[in-house]
Amino acid sequence: MTSKLSKKEQIHFLKRLSFLINAGISVKESIAALQAQTTASKKQIIFTSLFENISRGQYLYKSLEYFPTSFSPFTINLVKSGEENGLLHNSLVYIAQERKLFFV
């Protein structure tokens, strides 16, 4: 896929997703909410793909792998770890903080 999120957009996405998940909203519903709130076509492409993949039972980390220009292997591996150990919210917060730390 050719859509790419800027570093700022990545941070925003990760923070909002972590907030929704921490509030007890499923990953699928969280992605749907983010998708409904955006008008940017590149975000719509990414969010639609994520939603469709997750709806088919795919893990979030696997869905992120379709967008290597937006989500690094570091991000994908931490999301995978968070999904596997039940601490996805913590993983997303950590990734957002790390991305923000190195965002210049």
N, CA, C and O atoms as a GROMACS GRO file, in nm:
protein
  416
    1MET      N    1   0.085  -0.117   0.000
    1MET     CA    2   0.000   0.000   0.000
    1MET      C    3   0.090   0.125   0.000
    1MET      O    4   0.200   0.123   0.056
    2THR      N    5   0.043   0.230  -0.062
    2THR     CA    6   0.127   0.347  -0.079
    2THR      C    7   0.097   0.460   0.019
    2THR      O    8   0.173   0.557   0.024
    3SER      N    9  -0.007   0.451   0.095
    3SER     CA   10  -0.040   0.557   0.190
    3SER      C   11   0.062   0.561   0.303
    3SER      O   12   0.110   0.457   0.349
    4LYS      N   13   0.094   0.681   0.346
    4LYS     CA   14   0.192   0.698   0.452
    4LYS      C   15   0.146   0.805   0.548
    4LYS      O   16   0.099   0.911   0.508
    5LEU      N   17   0.159   0.776   0.677
    5LEU     CA   18   0.131   0.875   0.780
    5LEU      C   19   0.260   0.945   0.817
    5LEU      O   20   0.365   0.883   0.824
    6SER      N   21   0.251   1.074   0.840
    6SER     CA   22   0.368   1.147   0.889
    6SER      C   23   0.397   1.103   1.033
    6SER      O   24   0.314   1.038   1.096
    7LYS      N   25   0.512   1.137   1.083
    7LYS     CA   26   0.545   1.102   1.222
    7LYS      C   27   0.443   1.162   1.320
    7LYS      O   28   0.402   1.097   1.416
    8LYS      N   29   0.405   1.285   1.294
    8LYS     CA   30   0.305   1.351   1.379
    8LYS      C   31   0.172   1.276   1.372
    8LYS      O   32   0.106   1.258   1.475
    9GLU      N   33   0.131   1.234   1.254
    9GLU     CA   34   0.007   1.159   1.239
    9GLU      C   35   0.016   1.022   1.307
    9GLU      O   36  -0.082   0.974   1.365
   10GLN      N   37   0.133   0.960   1.300
   10GLN     CA   38   0.153   0.831   1.367
   10GLN      C   39   0.137   0.846   1.517
   10GLN      O   40   0.069   0.766   1.581
   11ILE      N   41   0.198   0.949   1.573
   11ILE     CA   42   0.189   0.974   1.717
   11ILE      C   43   0.043   0.997   1.756
   11ILE      O   44  -0.006   0.941   1.854
   12HIS      N   45  -0.025   1.080   1.680
   12HIS     CA   46  -0.166   1.110   1.707
   12HIS      C   47  -0.250   0.982   1.701
   12HIS      O   48  -0.332   0.958   1.789
   13PHE      N   49  -0.229   0.901   1.598
   13PHE     CA   50  -0.302   0.776   1.582
   13PHE      C   51  -0.278   0.683   1.701
   13PHE      O   52  -0.373   0.630   1.758
   14LEU      N   53  -0.153   0.664   1.738
   14LEU     CA   54  -0.120   0.574   1.848
   14LEU      C   55  -0.178   0.621   1.981
   14LEU      O   56  -0.228   0.541   2.060
   15LYS      N   57  -0.171   0.751   2.006
   15LYS     CA   58  -0.225   0.805   2.131
   15LYS      C   59  -0.377   0.790   2.138
   15LYS      O   60  -0.431   0.750   2.241
   16ARG      N   61  -0.444   0.822   2.029
   16ARG     CA   62  -0.590   0.811   2.027
   16ARG      C   63  -0.634   0.666   2.036
   16ARG      O   64  -0.731   0.635   2.106
   17LEU      N   65  -0.564   0.577   1.966
   17LEU     CA   66  -0.598   0.436   1.972
   17LEU      C   67  -0.578   0.382   2.114
   17LEU      O   68  -0.661   0.305   2.163
   18SER      N   69  -0.469   0.421   2.178
   18SER     CA   70  -0.443   0.374   2.315
   18SER      C   71  -0.550   0.426   2.411
   18SER      O   72  -0.592   0.353   2.501
   19PHE      N   73  -0.592   0.549   2.392
   19PHE     CA   74  -0.697   0.607   2.477
   19PHE      C   75  -0.827   0.529   2.465
   19PHE      O   76  -0.890   0.496   2.566
   20LEU      N   77  -0.867   0.499   2.342
   20LEU     CA   78  -0.991   0.426   2.319
   20LEU      C   79  -0.984   0.284   2.375
   20LEU      O   80  -1.079   0.236   2.438
   21ILE      N   81  -0.874   0.217   2.354
   21ILE     CA   82  -0.857   0.081   2.404
   21ILE      C   83  -0.857   0.080   2.556
   21ILE      O   84  -0.916  -0.008   2.618
   22ASN      N   85  -0.791   0.177   2.616
   22ASN     CA   86  -0.789   0.187   2.762
   22ASN      C   87  -0.929   0.212   2.819
   22ASN      O   88  -0.958   0.174   2.932
   23ALA      N   89  -1.015   0.274   2.739
   23ALA     CA   90  -1.152   0.300   2.782
   23ALA      C   91  -1.241   0.176   2.767
   23ALA      O   92  -1.360   0.180   2.797
   24GLY      N   93  -1.182   0.067   2.720
   24GLY     CA   94  -1.256  -0.058   2.709
   24GLY      C   95  -1.321  -0.083   2.573
   24GLY      O   96  -1.400  -0.175   2.557
   25ILE      N   97  -1.286  -0.001   2.477
   25ILE     CA   98  -1.340  -0.016   2.342
   25ILE      C   99  -1.250  -0.114   2.266
   25ILE      O  100  -1.127  -0.107   2.275
   26SER      N  101  -1.310  -0.204   2.193
   26SER     CA  102  -1.233  -0.304   2.119
   26SER      C  103  -1.145  -0.237   2.013
   26SER      O  104  -1.170  -0.123   1.974
   27VAL      N  105  -1.044  -0.309   1.968
   27VAL     CA  106  -0.956  -0.257   1.864
   27VAL      C  107  -1.037  -0.226   1.739
   27VAL      O  108  -1.021  -0.121   1.677
   28LYS      N  109  -1.124  -0.318   1.701
   28LYS     CA  110  -1.206  -0.300   1.581
   28LYS      C  111  -1.293  -0.174   1.592
   28LYS      O  112  -1.298  -0.094   1.499
   29GLU      N  113  -1.361  -0.158   1.705
   29GLU     CA  114  -1.446  -0.039   1.725
   29GLU      C  115  -1.363   0.088   1.733
   29GLU      O  116  -1.407   0.194   1.687
   30SER      N  117  -1.244   0.079   1.791
   30SER     CA  118  -1.156   0.196   1.801
   30SER      C  119  -1.111   0.242   1.663
   30SER      O  120  -1.112   0.362   1.634
   31ILE      N  121  -1.072   0.147   1.579
   31ILE     CA  122  -1.031   0.182   1.443
   31ILE      C  123  -1.149   0.242   1.368
   31ILE      O  124  -1.132   0.339   1.294
   32ALA      N  125  -1.267   0.186   1.385
   32ALA     CA  126  -1.387   0.240   1.319
   32ALA      C  127  -1.414   0.384   1.363
   32ALA      O  128  -1.450   0.468   1.281
   33ALA      N  129  -1.396   0.411   1.492
   33ALA     CA  130  -1.417   0.547   1.543
   33ALA      C  131  -1.316   0.644   1.483
   33ALA      O  132  -1.351   0.755   1.444
   34LEU      N  133  -1.190   0.602   1.475
   34LEU     CA  134  -1.087   0.688   1.417
   34LEU      C  135  -1.113   0.710   1.268
   34LEU      O  136  -1.094   0.820   1.215
   35GLN      N  137  -1.158   0.605   1.203
   35GLN     CA  138  -1.190   0.614   1.060
   35GLN      C  139  -1.304   0.713   1.038
   35GLN      O  140  -1.299   0.793   0.944
   36ALA      N  141  -1.406   0.709   1.122
   36ALA     CA  142  -1.521   0.797   1.107
   36ALA      C  143  -1.487   0.943   1.132
   36ALA      O  144  -1.555   1.033   1.082
   37GLN      N  145  -1.382   0.967   1.208
   37GLN     CA  146  -1.346   1.103   1.246
   37GLN      C  147  -1.247   1.169   1.150
   37GLN      O  148  -1.215   1.287   1.169
   38THR      N  149  -1.199   1.099   1.050
   38THR     CA  150  -1.100   1.158   0.961
   38THR      C  151  -1.158   1.184   0.823
   38THR      O  152  -1.243   1.111   0.773
   39THR      N  153  -1.109   1.291   0.763
   39THR     CA  154  -1.149   1.324   0.627
   39THR      C  155  -1.032   1.312   0.530
   39THR      O  156  -1.050   1.318   0.409
   40ALA      N  157  -0.912   1.296   0.583
   40ALA     CA  158  -0.792   1.285   0.500
   40ALA      C  159  -0.792   1.152   0.426
   40ALA      O  160  -0.805   1.046   0.488
   41SER      N  161  -0.778   1.156   0.296
   41SER     CA  162  -0.790   1.034   0.215
   41SER      C  163  -0.682   0.931   0.249
   41SER      O  164  -0.710   0.811   0.250
   42LYS      N  165  -0.559   0.976   0.277
   42LYS     CA  166  -0.454   0.877   0.308
   42LYS      C  167  -0.484   0.806   0.440
   42LYS      O  168  -0.456   0.687   0.454
   43LYS      N  169  -0.540   0.878   0.536
   43LYS     CA  170  -0.578   0.813   0.662
   43LYS      C  171  -0.696   0.719   0.639
   43LYS      O  172  -0.701   0.611   0.697
   44GLN      N  173  -0.791   0.761   0.556
   44GLN     CA  174  -0.907   0.677   0.526
   44GLN      C  175  -0.862   0.543   0.466
   44GLN      O  176  -0.915   0.438   0.501
   45ILE      N  177  -0.766   0.548   0.376
   45ILE     CA  178  -0.715   0.426   0.312
   45ILE      C  179  -0.656   0.334   0.418
   45ILE      O  180  -0.685   0.214   0.418
   46ILE      N  181  -0.575   0.388   0.506
   46ILE     CA  182  -0.511   0.308   0.610
   46ILE      C  183  -0.615   0.255   0.709
   46ILE      O  184  -0.616   0.136   0.739
   47PHE      N  185  -0.701   0.341   0.759
   47PHE     CA  186  -0.800   0.299   0.858
   47PHE      C  187  -0.899   0.198   0.800
   47PHE      O  188  -0.939   0.104   0.869
   48THR      N  189  -0.938   0.216   0.674
   48THR     CA  190  -1.028   0.120   0.610
   48THR      C  191  -0.962  -0.016   0.599
   48THR      O  192  -1.024  -0.119   0.627
   49SER      N  193  -0.836  -0.018   0.558
   49SER     CA  194  -0.763  -0.144   0.548
   49SER      C  195  -0.749  -0.211   0.684
   49SER      O  196  -0.771  -0.331   0.698
   50LEU      N  197  -0.711  -0.132   0.786
   50LEU     CA  198  -0.697  -0.188   0.921
   50LEU      C  199  -0.830  -0.246   0.968
   50LEU      O  200  -0.834  -0.356   1.022
   51PHE      N  201  -0.939  -0.171   0.949
   51PHE     CA  202  -1.070  -0.216   0.993
   51PHE      C  203  -1.110  -0.345   0.922
   51PHE      O  204  -1.157  -0.439   0.986
   52GLU      N  205  -1.091  -0.350   0.791
   52GLU     CA  206  -1.129  -0.469   0.715
   52GLU      C  207  -1.048  -0.591   0.758
   52GLU      O  208  -1.103  -0.700   0.774
   53ASN      N  209  -0.918  -0.573   0.777
   53ASN     CA  210  -0.833  -0.684   0.818
   53ASN      C  211  -0.869  -0.733   0.958
   53ASN      O  212  -0.876  -0.854   0.982
   54ILE      N  213  -0.892  -0.642   1.049
   54ILE     CA  214  -0.928  -0.679   1.186
   54ILE      C  215  -1.066  -0.745   1.188
   54ILE      O  216  -1.090  -0.837   1.266
   55SER      N  217  -1.156  -0.697   1.103
   55SER     CA  218  -1.290  -0.758   1.094
   55SER      C  219  -1.283  -0.903   1.048
   55SER      O  220  -1.368  -0.984   1.083
   56ARG      N  221  -1.181  -0.934   0.968
   56ARG     CA  222  -1.161  -1.072   0.921
   56ARG      C  223  -1.084  -1.156   1.022
   56ARG      O  224  -1.050  -1.272   0.995
   57GLY      N  225  -1.055  -1.099   1.139
   57GLY     CA  226  -0.989  -1.175   1.244
   57GLY      C  227  -0.838  -1.160   1.251
   57GLY      O  228  -0.771  -1.229   1.327
   58GLN      N  229  -0.784  -1.070   1.171
   58GLN     CA  230  -0.640  -1.050   1.171
   58GLN      C  231  -0.600  -0.964   1.291
   58GLN      O  232  -0.673  -0.874   1.331
   59TYR      N  233  -0.484  -0.993   1.347
   59TYR     CA  234  -0.433  -0.911   1.456
   59TYR      C  235  -0.396  -0.773   1.405
   59TYR      O  236  -0.366  -0.755   1.286
   60LEU      N  237  -0.398  -0.675   1.495
   60LEU     CA  238  -0.361  -0.539   1.459
   60LEU      C  239  -0.218  -0.534   1.405
   60LEU      O  240  -0.193  -0.470   1.303
   61TYR      N  241  -0.126  -0.601   1.472
   61TYR     CA  242   0.014  -0.594   1.428
   61TYR      C  243   0.029  -0.647   1.285
   61TYR      O  244   0.108  -0.592   1.208
   62LYS      N  245  -0.045  -0.751   1.248
   62LYS     CA  246  -0.039  -0.804   1.112
   62LYS      C  247  -0.095  -0.703   1.013
   62LYS      O  248  -0.044  -0.689   0.902
   63SER      N  249  -0.199  -0.633   1.053
   63SER     CA  250  -0.261  -0.531   0.967
   63SER      C  251  -0.167  -0.412   0.945
   63SER      O  252  -0.164  -0.354   0.837
   64LEU      N  253  -0.090  -0.378   1.049
   64LEU     CA  254   0.005  -0.266   1.036
   64LEU      C  255   0.119  -0.299   0.940
   64LEU      O  256   0.178  -0.210   0.880
   65GLU      N  257   0.149  -0.428   0.926
   65GLU     CA  258   0.258  -0.470   0.837
   65GLU      C  259   0.233  -0.431   0.691
   65GLU      O  260   0.327  -0.424   0.612
   66TYR      N  261   0.108  -0.406   0.654
   66TYR     CA  262   0.076  -0.364   0.517
   66TYR      C  263   0.119  -0.221   0.488
   66TYR      O  264   0.115  -0.176   0.374
   67PHE      N  265   0.161  -0.149   0.592
   67PHE     CA  266   0.199  -0.009   0.578
   67PHE      C  267   0.339   0.015   0.635
   67PHE      O  268   0.355   0.088   0.733
   68PRO      N  269   0.441  -0.046   0.574
   68PRO     CA  270   0.578  -0.036   0.629
   68PRO      C  271   0.637   0.105   0.624
   68PRO      O  272   0.732   0.134   0.696
   69THR      N  273   0.582   0.192   0.541
   69THR     CA  274   0.633   0.330   0.538
   69THR      C  275   0.575   0.413   0.651
   69THR      O  276   0.626   0.521   0.681
   70SER      N  277   0.468   0.364   0.714
   70SER     CA  278   0.409   0.434   0.828
   70SER      C  279   0.442   0.369   0.962
   70SER      O  280   0.456   0.438   1.063
   71PHE      N  281   0.456   0.237   0.962
   71PHE     CA  282   0.477   0.164   1.087
   71PHE      C  283   0.603   0.080   1.078
   71PHE      O  284   0.611  -0.015   1.000
   72SER      N  285   0.700   0.116   1.159
   72SER     CA  286   0.831   0.049   1.158
   72SER      C  287   0.822  -0.091   1.219
   72SER      O  288   0.725  -0.122   1.288
   73PRO      N  289   0.922  -0.174   1.193
   73PRO     CA  290   0.928  -0.305   1.258
   73PRO      C  291   0.925  -0.293   1.411
   73PRO      O  292   0.866  -0.378   1.478
   74PHE      N  293   0.987  -0.190   1.465
   74PHE     CA  294   0.985  -0.164   1.610
   74PHE      C  295   0.841  -0.148   1.658
   74PHE      O  296   0.800  -0.210   1.757
   75THR      N  297   0.765  -0.064   1.589
   75THR     CA  298   0.626  -0.040   1.624
   75THR      C  299   0.544  -0.169   1.613
   75THR      O  300   0.468  -0.203   1.704
   76ILE      N  301   0.560  -0.238   1.503
   76ILE     CA  302   0.484  -0.360   1.479
   76ILE      C  303   0.516  -0.466   1.584
   76ILE      O  304   0.425  -0.533   1.634
   77ASN      N  305   0.642  -0.482   1.619
   77ASN     CA  306   0.680  -0.582   1.720
   77ASN      C  307   0.626  -0.547   1.858
   77ASN      O  308   0.587  -0.637   1.934
   78LEU      N  309   0.625  -0.420   1.893
   78LEU     CA  310   0.570  -0.382   2.023
   78LEU      C  311   0.417  -0.397   2.026
   78LEU      O  312   0.361  -0.435   2.129
   79VAL      N  313   0.352  -0.370   1.916
   79VAL     CA  314   0.207  -0.393   1.908
   79VAL      C  315   0.180  -0.543   1.922
   79VAL      O  316   0.088  -0.583   1.993
   80LYS      N  317   0.259  -0.624   1.854
   80LYS     CA  318   0.244  -0.770   1.864
   80LYS      C  319   0.260  -0.815   2.009
   80LYS      O  320   0.179  -0.894   2.059
   81SER      N  321   0.362  -0.766   2.074
   81SER     CA  322   0.386  -0.801   2.214
   81SER      C  323   0.268  -0.759   2.302
   81SER      O  324   0.223  -0.835   2.388
   82GLY      N  325   0.218  -0.639   2.279
   82GLY     CA  326   0.104  -0.589   2.356
   82GLY      C  327  -0.021  -0.672   2.334
   82GLY      O  328  -0.097  -0.698   2.428
   83GLU      N  329  -0.043  -0.714   2.210
   83GLU     CA  330  -0.160  -0.797   2.181
   83GLU      C  331  -0.146  -0.935   2.246
   83GLU      O  332  -0.243  -0.991   2.297
   84GLU      N  333  -0.025  -0.989   2.243
   84GLU     CA  334  -0.004  -1.123   2.298
   84GLU      C  335  -0.011  -1.127   2.450
   84GLU      O  336  -0.057  -1.227   2.507
   85ASN      N  337   0.032  -1.021   2.516
   85ASN     CA  338   0.033  -1.024   2.663
   85ASN      C  339  -0.083  -0.947   2.727
   85ASN      O  340  -0.089  -0.934   2.849
   86GLY      N  341  -0.175  -0.896   2.644
   86GLY     CA  342  -0.292  -0.827   2.698
   86GLY      C  343  -0.267  -0.686   2.744
   86GLY      O  344  -0.348  -0.628   2.817
   87LEU      N  345  -0.155  -0.629   2.703
   87LEU     CA  346  -0.119  -0.493   2.745
   87LEU      C  347  -0.102  -0.401   2.624
   87LEU      O  348  -0.007  -0.322   2.619
   88LEU      N  349  -0.193  -0.412   2.529
   88LEU     CA  350  -0.182  -0.332   2.407
   88LEU      C  351  -0.182  -0.184   2.437
   88LEU      O  352  -0.105  -0.108   2.377
   89HIS      N  353  -0.267  -0.141   2.528
   89HIS     CA  354  -0.271   0.001   2.564
   89HIS      C  355  -0.133   0.051   2.607
   89HIS      O  356  -0.088   0.156   2.562
   90ASN      N  357  -0.067  -0.025   2.694
   90ASN     CA  358   0.066   0.016   2.742
   90ASN      C  359   0.167   0.022   2.627
   90ASN      O  360   0.249   0.114   2.621
   91SER      N  361   0.160  -0.074   2.538
   91SER     CA  362   0.252  -0.076   2.424
   91SER      C  363   0.230   0.046   2.335
   91SER      O  364   0.326   0.108   2.290
   92LEU      N  365   0.104   0.080   2.310
   92LEU     CA  366   0.074   0.195   2.224
   92LEU      C  367   0.120   0.325   2.288
   92LEU      O  368   0.173   0.412   2.219
   93VAL      N  369   0.100   0.340   2.417
   93VAL     CA  370   0.146   0.460   2.488
   93VAL      C  371   0.298   0.471   2.478
   93VAL      O  372   0.352   0.578   2.451
   94TYR      N  373   0.367   0.360   2.502
   94TYR     CA  374   0.513   0.360   2.496
   94TYR      C  375   0.563   0.397   2.356
   94TYR      O  376   0.655   0.477   2.341
   95ILE      N  377   0.502   0.338   2.253
   95ILE     CA  378   0.544   0.368   2.116
   95ILE      C  379   0.523   0.516   2.085
   95ILE      O  380   0.610   0.580   2.027
   96ALA      N  381   0.408   0.570   2.124
   96ALA     CA  382   0.380   0.712   2.098
   96ALA      C  383   0.481   0.802   2.169
   96ALA      O  384   0.526   0.901   2.112
   97GLN      N  385   0.516   0.766   2.292
   97GLN     CA  386   0.616   0.844   2.366
   97GLN      C  387   0.752   0.837   2.298
   97GLN      O  388   0.821   0.938   2.287
   98GLU      N  389   0.790   0.719   2.253
   98GLU     CA  390   0.918   0.703   2.185
   98GLU      C  391   0.920   0.781   2.053
   98GLU      O  392   1.018   0.847   2.021
   99ARG      N  393   0.812   0.772   1.977
   99ARG     CA  394   0.803   0.845   1.850
   99ARG      C  395   0.811   0.995   1.875
   99ARG      O  396   0.876   1.067   1.800
  100LYS      N  397   0.743   1.041   1.980
  100LYS     CA  398   0.745   1.184   2.011
  100LYS      C  399   0.883   1.229   2.056
  100LYS      O  400   0.927   1.339   2.022
  101LEU      N  401   0.952   1.145   2.131
  101LEU     CA  402   1.085   1.176   2.180
  101LEU      C  403   1.182   1.201   2.064
  101LEU      O  404   1.268   1.289   2.071
  102PHE      N  405   1.168   1.122   1.958
  102PHE     CA  406   1.259   1.132   1.845
  102PHE      C  407   1.202   1.214   1.731
  102PHE      O  408   1.262   1.223   1.624
  103PHE      N  409   1.085   1.275   1.754
  103PHE     CA  410   1.022   1.360   1.653
  103PHE      C  411   1.082   1.500   1.666
  103PHE      O  412   1.068   1.566   1.769
  104VAL      N  413   1.146   1.542   1.563
  104VAL     CA  414   1.212   1.673   1.566
  104VAL      C  415   1.147   1.767   1.469
  104VAL      O  416   1.188   1.882   1.457
   0.00000   0.00000   0.00000
